[in-house]
Amino acid sequence: MTAPTITEPQLALVRTAAAAALAVLPTSRELVVGAPVAASADALSTGQAITAKFSGAATGEVVVVVGQDLADAVKGSPLGELDLTAAVRPALEAAARTFGPVVLDPGQLMEPGVALSAIATKDGAVAVPLLDGGEVGAVIALALSPWPTDGGGGGGGGVATRGAAAPALRGGLDMLHNVEMEVSAELGRTRMSVRELLTLNPGAIVELDRAAGSPADLLVNGRLIAKGEVVVIDENFGIRITEIVTPGSERE
């Protein structure tokens, strides 16, 4: 692959964007930012890609291709299958916001070759390999329309890493520690016919399948992980955990 036809200050800005994305990208290996190259479909053929467009101070598109290790960890999480797009979104945002305040669209999960082929058709599209030794572990690809006329905000041309203070990740659940997930509390459930639902009005009482004083359920990604007592903190409800539910336990 050949070097992209953008200026050196712009390439420095691309390196900064890749380093910003790498700092928040879940990985099982300690990666470093490689030299930018022209985006192409064969930059990384395995794993999964998430692509998102952004607009604001800059307009463009960013693609993050992650290795199969992260895709497998998200799919096989003990908390249930997680959303890979949500896990990678902080990296997408970090790369895009290198160019100023922007709004990122929700993002789309794609095969790596398809996502990289699509962004490669855009003028000046750049791919930055994230390297583990000589092996490509992930890829950040960027295309802006237009590219900034200078490298304002960009870093130097040196190789970037996660930083000396960042611990090496070991894979599995470790790499998902910073992934945000929806947590909900449930007081109880019931079943109703459509006719009964249509007769509901303000003041109606719906009886749940839980006795008064019974613990509420705490769910992550729809999976029961704990039980607890409902408490009031200032003016908000909260849950005081009384029991951690072991994986595989039957719901009572």
C-alpha positions as CSV (number, residue, x, y, z in Angstrom):
1,M,0.0,0.0,0.0
2,T,1.2,3.5,-0.8
3,A,1.2,6.6,1.4
4,P,-1.9,8.7,1.2
5,T,-1.7,12.0,-0.8
6,I,-2.3,14.4,2.1
7,T,0.2,16.7,3.7
8,E,2.6,15.9,6.5
9,P,0.7,18.1,9.0
10,Q,-2.5,16.3,8.1
11,L,-0.7,12.9,8.6
12,A,0.4,14.1,12.0
13,L,-3.2,14.8,12.8
14,V,-4.2,11.4,11.6
15,R,-1.6,9.8,13.9
16,T,-3.1,11.8,16.8
17,A,-6.6,10.6,16.0
18,A,-5.4,7.0,15.9
19,A,-3.6,7.4,19.2
20,A,-6.7,8.9,20.8
21,A,-8.8,6.0,19.5
22,L,-6.2,3.4,20.7
23,A,-6.2,4.9,24.2
24,V,-9.9,3.8,24.7
25,L,-10.0,0.8,22.4
26,P,-10.5,-2.6,24.2
27,T,-7.7,-4.9,23.1
28,S,-6.1,-8.0,24.4
29,R,-2.6,-6.9,23.3
30,E,-0.5,-3.8,23.8
31,L,-0.7,-2.1,20.4
32,V,1.2,0.9,18.9
33,V,0.3,3.3,16.1
34,G,1.9,2.5,12.8
35,A,2.6,4.6,9.8
36,P,-0.5,5.9,7.9
37,V,-1.2,4.3,4.5
38,A,-3.8,4.7,1.8
39,A,-7.0,2.9,2.9
40,S,-7.6,-0.4,1.2
41,A,-9.8,-3.4,1.7
42,D,-6.9,-5.6,2.7
43,A,-5.7,-3.5,5.6
44,L,-7.1,-6.2,8.0
45,S,-9.3,-9.0,6.7
46,T,-10.3,-10.6,10.1
47,G,-12.4,-9.4,13.0
48,Q,-15.2,-6.9,12.7
49,A,-15.5,-3.3,11.6
50,I,-17.6,-0.5,12.9
51,T,-18.1,2.5,10.7
52,A,-19.7,5.9,11.5
53,K,-20.0,9.3,9.8
54,F,-19.6,12.5,11.7
55,S,-20.3,16.2,11.1
56,G,-19.7,19.5,12.9
57,A,-16.3,21.2,13.0
58,A,-15.3,18.5,10.5
59,T,-17.2,16.2,8.2
60,G,-16.1,12.7,7.4
61,E,-16.2,9.1,8.3
62,V,-14.2,6.8,10.6
63,V,-13.8,3.1,10.6
64,V,-12.4,1.0,13.4
65,V,-11.5,-2.6,12.6
66,V,-11.0,-4.7,15.7
67,G,-9.5,-8.2,16.0
68,Q,-11.5,-11.4,16.4
69,D,-10.5,-11.6,20.0
70,L,-12.6,-8.6,21.0
71,A,-15.5,-9.8,18.8
72,D,-15.4,-13.2,20.6
73,A,-15.1,-11.6,24.1
74,V,-18.1,-9.4,23.5
75,K,-20.2,-12.3,22.1
76,G,-19.2,-14.7,25.0
77,S,-19.3,-12.3,27.9
78,P,-20.5,-13.8,31.2
79,L,-23.1,-11.0,31.3
80,G,-24.6,-12.1,28.0
81,E,-23.8,-11.0,24.5
82,L,-22.8,-7.3,24.5
83,D,-23.1,-4.8,21.7
84,L,-19.8,-4.6,19.9
85,T,-20.7,-1.2,18.4
86,A,-21.2,0.2,21.9
87,A,-17.9,-1.3,23.0
88,V,-16.0,0.4,20.2
89,R,-17.9,3.7,20.1
90,P,-15.5,5.5,22.5
91,A,-12.7,4.8,20.1
92,L,-14.8,6.1,17.1
93,E,-15.6,9.3,19.1
94,A,-12.0,9.9,20.2
95,A,-10.7,9.7,16.7
96,A,-13.4,11.9,15.2
97,R,-13.2,14.6,18.0
98,T,-9.5,15.1,17.2
99,F,-10.7,17.3,14.4
100,G,-12.9,19.4,16.7
101,P,-16.5,19.2,18.2
102,V,-18.4,16.8,16.1
103,V,-21.6,14.7,16.2
104,L,-21.2,11.0,15.4
105,D,-24.0,8.9,14.0
106,P,-24.9,5.6,15.8
107,G,-22.4,3.5,13.8
108,Q,-22.9,0.3,11.8
109,L,-21.3,-3.1,12.2
110,M,-19.8,-4.4,9.0
111,E,-17.3,-7.0,7.6
112,P,-13.8,-5.5,7.6
113,G,-13.3,-5.8,3.8
114,V,-16.6,-4.1,3.1
115,A,-16.1,-1.2,5.4
116,L,-12.5,-0.6,4.3
117,S,-13.5,-0.9,0.6
118,A,-16.2,1.7,1.1
119,I,-14.0,4.3,2.8
120,A,-11.2,3.6,0.4
121,T,-13.3,5.1,-2.4
122,K,-13.2,8.5,-0.7
123,D,-10.6,11.0,-1.7
124,G,-7.6,11.0,0.7
125,A,-8.9,8.1,2.8
126,V,-6.2,7.1,5.3
127,A,-5.7,3.8,7.3
128,V,-3.6,3.6,10.4
129,P,-2.5,0.1,11.4
130,L,-2.3,-0.6,15.1
131,L,0.6,-3.0,15.5
132,D,1.6,-5.7,17.8
133,G,5.2,-6.1,16.7
134,G,5.0,-6.6,13.0
135,E,1.4,-7.9,13.1
136,V,-1.7,-5.7,12.5
137,G,-4.0,-6.1,15.5
138,A,-6.5,-3.4,14.5
139,V,-7.0,-0.6,12.1
140,I,-8.3,3.0,12.3
141,A,-9.4,4.5,8.9
142,L,-10.4,8.1,8.3
143,A,-11.8,10.1,5.4
144,L,-12.6,13.9,5.8
145,S,-14.3,16.2,3.3
146,P,-12.4,18.3,3.1
147,W,-9.2,17.6,5.0
148,P,-8.0,20.4,7.3
149,T,-5.7,22.8,5.5
150,D,-3.2,22.5,8.3
151,G,-2.3,20.1,11.0
152,G,-3.7,22.1,13.9
153,G,-4.2,19.9,16.9
154,G,-2.1,17.1,15.5
155,G,0.7,15.4,17.4
156,G,4.2,14.6,16.3
157,G,5.2,11.8,14.0
158,G,6.5,9.5,16.6
159,V,5.0,6.1,17.4
160,A,2.3,6.3,20.0
161,T,1.1,3.7,22.5
162,R,-1.5,3.5,25.2
163,G,0.9,5.2,27.7
164,A,3.4,3.9,30.2
165,A,0.8,3.8,33.0
166,A,-1.7,1.6,31.1
167,P,-1.6,-2.0,32.1
168,A,-1.3,-4.7,29.5
169,L,-4.7,-6.4,28.9
170,R,-4.9,-10.2,28.9
171,G,-8.1,-10.8,26.9
172,G,-11.5,-12.2,27.8
173,L,-13.5,-10.1,30.2
174,D,-10.4,-7.9,31.1
175,M,-10.7,-6.0,27.8
176,L,-14.3,-5.2,28.4
177,H,-13.9,-3.5,31.8
178,N,-14.5,0.1,30.4
179,V,-17.5,-0.9,28.2
180,E,-20.7,0.8,29.4
181,M,-23.9,-1.2,29.6
182,E,-27.5,-0.6,30.4
183,V,-28.4,-1.5,34.0
184,S,-32.1,-1.7,35.1
185,A,-34.0,-2.6,38.2
186,E,-37.2,-4.6,38.1
187,L,-39.9,-4.7,40.8
188,G,-41.9,-7.5,39.3
189,R,-43.8,-8.7,36.2
190,T,-47.2,-9.8,35.2
191,R,-49.1,-10.9,32.1
192,M,-52.1,-9.1,30.7
193,S,-54.4,-9.6,27.7
194,V,-54.7,-7.0,25.1
195,R,-58.2,-6.3,26.3
196,E,-56.9,-5.6,29.9
197,L,-54.2,-3.4,28.6
198,L,-56.7,-1.3,26.6
199,T,-58.7,-0.7,29.7
200,L,-55.8,0.8,31.7
201,N,-56.3,4.4,32.8
202,P,-54.7,6.8,35.3
203,G,-55.2,5.5,38.8
204,A,-55.4,1.8,37.7
205,I,-53.4,-0.7,39.8
206,V,-51.4,-3.5,38.1
207,E,-50.7,-6.4,40.4
208,L,-47.2,-7.8,39.9
209,D,-45.9,-11.3,40.6
210,R,-43.9,-10.2,43.6
211,A,-45.0,-10.0,47.2
212,A,-44.7,-6.6,49.0
213,G,-41.2,-6.3,50.6
214,S,-39.6,-8.9,48.2
215,P,-36.2,-7.9,46.8
216,A,-36.1,-6.1,43.4
217,D,-34.0,-7.6,40.6
218,L,-31.0,-5.9,39.1
219,L,-30.4,-6.7,35.4
220,V,-27.6,-6.1,33.1
221,N,-28.2,-6.6,29.4
222,G,-31.5,-8.3,30.4
223,R,-29.7,-10.8,32.6
224,L,-30.3,-11.1,36.3
225,I,-27.1,-10.4,38.3
226,A,-28.2,-9.3,41.7
227,K,-31.2,-8.7,44.1
228,G,-31.6,-5.9,46.5
229,E,-33.8,-3.6,48.5
230,V,-35.3,-0.4,47.0
231,V,-34.0,2.6,48.8
232,V,-34.3,6.4,48.4
233,I,-31.2,8.5,47.9
234,D,-32.0,12.2,48.1
235,E,-34.9,12.3,45.7
236,N,-33.9,9.3,43.6
237,F,-34.6,5.6,44.0
238,G,-31.7,3.2,44.4
239,I,-31.0,-0.5,45.0
240,R,-29.1,-1.8,48.1
241,I,-27.6,-5.1,46.9
242,T,-28.4,-8.0,49.2
243,E,-27.6,-10.9,47.0
244,I,-25.3,-11.5,44.0
245,V,-26.8,-14.1,41.6
246,T,-24.3,-16.6,40.4
247,P,-24.2,-17.2,36.6
248,G,-26.5,-20.0,35.5
249,S,-28.8,-19.7,38.6
250,E,-32.5,-20.1,37.8
251,R,-34.7,-17.1,38.2
252,E,-37.1,-17.4,41.1
